[in-house]
């Protein structure tokens, strides 16, 4: 009983994690959408305004006006 509950919860967590991973990695794999991926990752881990993120991308050589 306990094993079945834990295994079903684990399968749900793995499925959700895999889905999130695909959503984040898909734009990284396709270069034309790399800005979306970087902005998503940066916004997810910080509460910085978009202007500061734009400055960061310029500093690392990923200017959004390319």
N, CA, C and O atoms as a GROMACS GRO file, in nm:
protein
  264
    1UNK      N    1   0.083  -0.120   0.000
    1UNK     CA    2   0.000   0.000   0.000
    1UNK      C    3   0.087   0.126   0.000
    1UNK      O    4   0.067   0.216  -0.082
    2UNK      N    5   0.182   0.132   0.092
    2UNK     CA    6   0.270   0.248   0.099
    2UNK      C    7   0.358   0.257  -0.025
    2UNK      O    8   0.380   0.365  -0.079
    3UNK      N    9   0.408   0.142  -0.070
    3UNK     CA   10   0.494   0.140  -0.188
    3UNK      C   11   0.419   0.188  -0.312
    3UNK      O   12   0.474   0.262  -0.393
    4UNK      N   13   0.293   0.147  -0.326
    4UNK     CA   14   0.213   0.189  -0.442
    4UNK      C   15   0.189   0.340  -0.440
    4UNK      O   16   0.196   0.406  -0.544
    5UNK      N   17   0.162   0.395  -0.323
    5UNK     CA   18   0.141   0.540  -0.311
    5UNK      C   19   0.268   0.616  -0.343
    5UNK      O   20   0.265   0.715  -0.416
    6UNK      N   21   0.380   0.570  -0.288
    6UNK     CA   22   0.507   0.638  -0.313
    6UNK      C   23   0.547   0.629  -0.460
    6UNK      O   24   0.596   0.726  -0.518
    7UNK      N   25   0.527   0.512  -0.519
    7UNK     CA   26   0.566   0.497  -0.660
    7UNK      C   27   0.477   0.580  -0.751
    7UNK      O   28   0.524   0.634  -0.852
    8UNK      N   29   0.349   0.593  -0.718
    8UNK     CA   30   0.262   0.676  -0.802
    8UNK      C   31   0.297   0.824  -0.786
    8UNK      O   32   0.294   0.898  -0.884
    9UNK      N   33   0.329   0.868  -0.664
    9UNK     CA   34   0.370   1.007  -0.644
    9UNK      C   35   0.502   1.034  -0.714
    9UNK      O   36   0.521   1.141  -0.772
   10UNK      N   37   0.592   0.939  -0.708
   10UNK     CA   38   0.722   0.956  -0.773
   10UNK      C   39   0.705   0.964  -0.924
   10UNK      O   40   0.773   1.043  -0.990
   11UNK      N   41   0.617   0.884  -0.980
   11UNK     CA   42   0.597   0.889  -1.126
   11UNK      C   43   0.536   1.023  -1.168
   11UNK      O   44   0.570   1.074  -1.275
   12UNK      N   45   0.449   1.080  -1.086
   12UNK     CA   46   0.392   1.211  -1.117
   12UNK      C   47   0.500   1.318  -1.112
   12UNK      O   48   0.507   1.404  -1.200
   13UNK      N   49   0.585   1.313  -1.010
   13UNK     CA   50   0.693   1.410  -0.996
   13UNK      C   51   0.791   1.399  -1.113
   13UNK      O   52   0.833   1.500  -1.168
   14UNK      N   53   0.826   1.278  -1.151
   14UNK     CA   54   0.918   1.257  -1.263
   14UNK      C   55   0.856   1.308  -1.393
   14UNK      O   56   0.924   1.372  -1.474
   15UNK      N   57   0.728   1.282  -1.413
   15UNK     CA   58   0.660   1.329  -1.534
   15UNK      C   59   0.658   1.481  -1.541
   15UNK      O   60   0.686   1.539  -1.645
   16UNK      N   61   0.625   1.546  -1.430
   16UNK     CA   62   0.624   1.693  -1.427
   16UNK      C   63   0.763   1.750  -1.447
   16UNK      O   64   0.780   1.848  -1.520
   17UNK      N   65   0.863   1.689  -1.384
   17UNK     CA   66   1.001   1.738  -1.399
   17UNK      C   67   1.047   1.722  -1.544
   17UNK      O   68   1.113   1.811  -1.597
   18UNK      N   69   1.014   1.612  -1.606
   18UNK     CA   70   1.051   1.590  -1.746
   18UNK      C   71   0.983   1.692  -1.836
   18UNK      O   72   1.045   1.744  -1.930
   19UNK      N   73   0.857   1.722  -1.810
   19UNK     CA   74   0.785   1.822  -1.888
   19UNK      C   75   0.846   1.960  -1.876
   19UNK      O   76   0.862   2.030  -1.975
   20UNK      N   77   0.880   1.999  -1.753
   20UNK     CA   78   0.944   2.129  -1.731
   20UNK      C   79   1.079   2.133  -1.800
   20UNK      O   80   1.116   2.234  -1.860
   21UNK      N   81   1.154   2.025  -1.791
   21UNK     CA   82   1.284   2.018  -1.856
   21UNK      C   83   1.271   2.034  -2.007
   21UNK      O   84   1.350   2.106  -2.069
   22UNK      N   85   1.173   1.970  -2.066
   22UNK     CA   86   1.151   1.985  -2.210
   22UNK      C   87   1.113   2.128  -2.248
   22UNK      O   88   1.159   2.181  -2.348
   23UNK      N   89   1.028   2.190  -2.166
   23UNK     CA   90   0.987   2.328  -2.194
   23UNK      C   91   1.106   2.422  -2.189
   23UNK      O   92   1.117   2.514  -2.270
   24UNK      N   93   1.197   2.399  -2.095
   24UNK     CA   94   1.314   2.487  -2.081
   24UNK      C   95   1.419   2.454  -2.186
   24UNK      O   96   1.480   2.546  -2.242
   25UNK      N   97   1.443   2.327  -2.214
   25UNK     CA   98   1.551   2.289  -2.305
   25UNK      C   99   1.516   2.300  -2.452
   25UNK      O  100   1.606   2.316  -2.535
   26UNK      N  101   1.389   2.294  -2.488
   26UNK     CA  102   1.352   2.301  -2.629
   26UNK      C  103   1.404   2.428  -2.696
   26UNK      O  104   1.464   2.420  -2.803
   27UNK      N  105   1.384   2.546  -2.637
   27UNK     CA  106   1.439   2.666  -2.700
   27UNK      C  107   1.592   2.669  -2.701
   27UNK      O  108   1.652   2.727  -2.791
   28UNK      N  109   1.654   2.608  -2.600
   28UNK     CA  110   1.800   2.604  -2.598
   28UNK      C  111   1.854   2.519  -2.712
   28UNK      O  112   1.959   2.550  -2.769
   29UNK      N  113   1.783   2.414  -2.747
   29UNK     CA  114   1.826   2.326  -2.856
   29UNK      C  115   1.808   2.397  -2.990
   29UNK      O  116   1.894   2.386  -3.078
   30UNK      N  117   1.700   2.468  -3.006
   30UNK     CA  118   1.674   2.542  -3.130
   30UNK      C  119   1.726   2.684  -3.112
   30UNK      O  120   1.670   2.763  -3.037
   31UNK      N  121   1.832   2.715  -3.182
   31UNK     CA  122   1.906   2.839  -3.160
   31UNK      C  123   1.825   2.965  -3.186
   31UNK      O  124   1.853   3.068  -3.125
   32UNK      N  125   1.725   2.960  -3.273
   32UNK     CA  126   1.649   3.080  -3.302
   32UNK      C  127   1.566   3.126  -3.182
   32UNK      O  128   1.523   3.241  -3.177
   33UNK      N  129   1.546   3.039  -3.086
   33UNK     CA  130   1.468   3.074  -2.967
   33UNK      C  131   1.555   3.081  -2.842
   33UNK      O  132   1.504   3.070  -2.731
   34UNK      N  133   1.685   3.098  -2.859
   34UNK     CA  134   1.774   3.093  -2.742
   34UNK      C  135   1.750   3.207  -2.645
   34UNK      O  136   1.772   3.191  -2.525
   35UNK      N  137   1.705   3.322  -2.694
   35UNK     CA  138   1.679   3.434  -2.603
   35UNK      C  139   1.562   3.403  -2.510
   35UNK      O  140   1.565   3.438  -2.392
   36UNK      N  141   1.461   3.338  -2.563
   36UNK     CA  142   1.347   3.300  -2.479
   36UNK      C  143   1.393   3.207  -2.368
   36UNK      O  144   1.350   3.222  -2.253
   37UNK      N  145   1.477   3.112  -2.400
   37UNK     CA  146   1.524   3.017  -2.300
   37UNK      C  147   1.607   3.086  -2.193
   37UNK      O  148   1.586   3.063  -2.074
   38UNK      N  149   1.700   3.171  -2.235
   38UNK     CA  150   1.784   3.241  -2.136
   38UNK      C  151   1.700   3.334  -2.049
   38UNK      O  152   1.719   3.338  -1.928
   39UNK      N  153   1.609   3.407  -2.110
   39UNK     CA  154   1.524   3.497  -2.032
   39UNK      C  155   1.436   3.418  -1.934
   39UNK      O  156   1.415   3.461  -1.821
   40UNK      N  157   1.386   3.304  -1.977
   40UNK     CA  158   1.304   3.221  -1.890
   40UNK      C  159   1.384   3.171  -1.771
   40UNK      O  160   1.337   3.175  -1.657
   41UNK      N  161   1.505   3.124  -1.797
   41UNK     CA  162   1.589   3.074  -1.688
   41UNK      C  163   1.628   3.186  -1.592
   41UNK      O  164   1.622   3.168  -1.471
   42UNK      N  165   1.666   3.299  -1.647
   42UNK     CA  166   1.709   3.409  -1.561
   42UNK      C  167   1.592   3.462  -1.479
   42UNK      O  168   1.607   3.487  -1.360
   43UNK      N  169   1.476   3.477  -1.541
   43UNK     CA  170   1.359   3.527  -1.468
   43UNK      C  171   1.312   3.426  -1.364
   43UNK      O  172   1.258   3.464  -1.261
   44UNK      N  173   1.332   3.298  -1.390
   44UNK     CA  174   1.290   3.196  -1.295
   44UNK      C  175   1.374   3.200  -1.168
   44UNK      O  176   1.323   3.175  -1.059
   45UNK      N  177   1.503   3.232  -1.181
   45UNK     CA  178   1.592   3.229  -1.066
   45UNK      C  179   1.617   3.366  -1.005
   45UNK      O  180   1.689   3.376  -0.906
   46UNK      N  181   1.561   3.470  -1.062
   46UNK     CA  182   1.582   3.603  -1.005
   46UNK      C  183   1.456   3.686  -1.022
   46UNK      O  184   1.370   3.656  -1.105
   47UNK      N  185   1.448   3.788  -0.945
   47UNK     CA  186   1.335   3.881  -0.955
   47UNK      C  187   1.383   4.013  -1.015
   47UNK      O  188   1.329   4.119  -0.983
   48UNK      N  189   1.484   4.006  -1.100
   48UNK     CA  190   1.542   4.125  -1.162
   48UNK      C  191   1.447   4.183  -1.266
   48UNK      O  192   1.374   4.108  -1.333
   49UNK      N  193   1.447   4.315  -1.281
   49UNK     CA  194   1.369   4.375  -1.390
   49UNK      C  195   1.426   4.335  -1.526
   49UNK      O  196   1.543   4.300  -1.537
   50UNK      N  197   1.344   4.341  -1.626
   50UNK     CA  198   1.383   4.297  -1.761
   50UNK      C  199   1.498   4.380  -1.815
   50UNK      O  200   1.577   4.330  -1.895
   51UNK      N  201   1.511   4.508  -1.773
   51UNK     CA  202   1.621   4.591  -1.821
   51UNK      C  203   1.755   4.537  -1.773
   51UNK      O  204   1.852   4.536  -1.848
   52UNK      N  205   1.760   4.491  -1.648
   52UNK     CA  206   1.884   4.435  -1.595
   52UNK      C  207   1.919   4.304  -1.665
   52UNK      O  208   2.037   4.275  -1.687
   53UNK      N  209   1.820   4.227  -1.701
   53UNK     CA  210   1.844   4.103  -1.773
   53UNK      C  211   1.899   4.134  -1.912
   53UNK      O  212   1.989   4.066  -1.961
   54UNK      N  213   1.843   4.236  -1.976
   54UNK     CA  214   1.892   4.278  -2.107
   54UNK      C  215   2.038   4.321  -2.100
   54UNK      O  216   2.116   4.288  -2.189
   55UNK      N  217   2.074   4.394  -1.996
   55UNK     CA  218   2.213   4.437  -1.977
   55UNK      C  219   2.303   4.315  -1.958
   55UNK      O  220   2.412   4.308  -2.013
   56UNK      N  221   2.256   4.217  -1.879
   56UNK     CA  222   2.334   4.095  -1.857
   56UNK      C  223   2.356   4.020  -1.988
   56UNK      O  224   2.467   3.974  -2.014
   57UNK      N  225   2.252   4.009  -2.070
   57UNK     CA  226   2.267   3.938  -2.197
   57UNK      C  227   2.366   4.009  -2.289
   57UNK      O  228   2.441   3.943  -2.361
   58UNK      N  229   2.368   4.141  -2.287
   58UNK     CA  230   2.466   4.215  -2.367
   58UNK      C  231   2.607   4.189  -2.318
   58UNK      O  232   2.700   4.178  -2.398
   59UNK      N  233   2.624   4.178  -2.186
   59UNK     CA  234   2.756   4.155  -2.129
   59UNK      C  235   2.810   4.017  -2.166
   59UNK      O  236   2.930   4.001  -2.186
   60UNK      N  237   2.723   3.918  -2.176
   60UNK     CA  238   2.769   3.783  -2.210
   60UNK      C  239   2.769   3.759  -2.360
   60UNK      O  240   2.795   3.647  -2.405
   61UNK      N  241   2.741   3.863  -2.438
   61UNK     CA  242   2.750   3.851  -2.583
   61UNK      C  243   2.625   3.799  -2.650
   61UNK      O  244   2.632   3.753  -2.764
   62UNK      N  245   2.513   3.804  -2.585
   62UNK     CA  246   2.387   3.759  -2.644
   62UNK      C  247   2.294   3.878  -2.657
   62UNK      O  248   2.186   3.880  -2.600
   63UNK      N  249   2.338   3.977  -2.733
   63UNK     CA  250   2.260   4.099  -2.751
   63UNK      C  251   2.126   4.067  -2.815
   63UNK      O  252   2.121   3.992  -2.913
   64UNK      N  253   2.019   4.121  -2.762
   64UNK     CA  254   1.884   4.089  -2.810
   64UNK      C  255   1.852   4.155  -2.944
   64UNK      O  256   1.752   4.120  -3.006
   65UNK      N  257   1.934   4.250  -2.989
   65UNK     CA  258   1.909   4.317  -3.116
   65UNK      C  259   1.974   4.248  -3.234
   65UNK      O  260   1.973   4.303  -3.344
   66UNK      N  261   2.030   4.130  -3.217
   66UNK     CA  262   2.097   4.059  -3.327
   66UNK      C  263   1.998   4.021  -3.434
   66UNK      O  264   2.036   3.961  -3.534
   0.00000   0.00000   0.00000
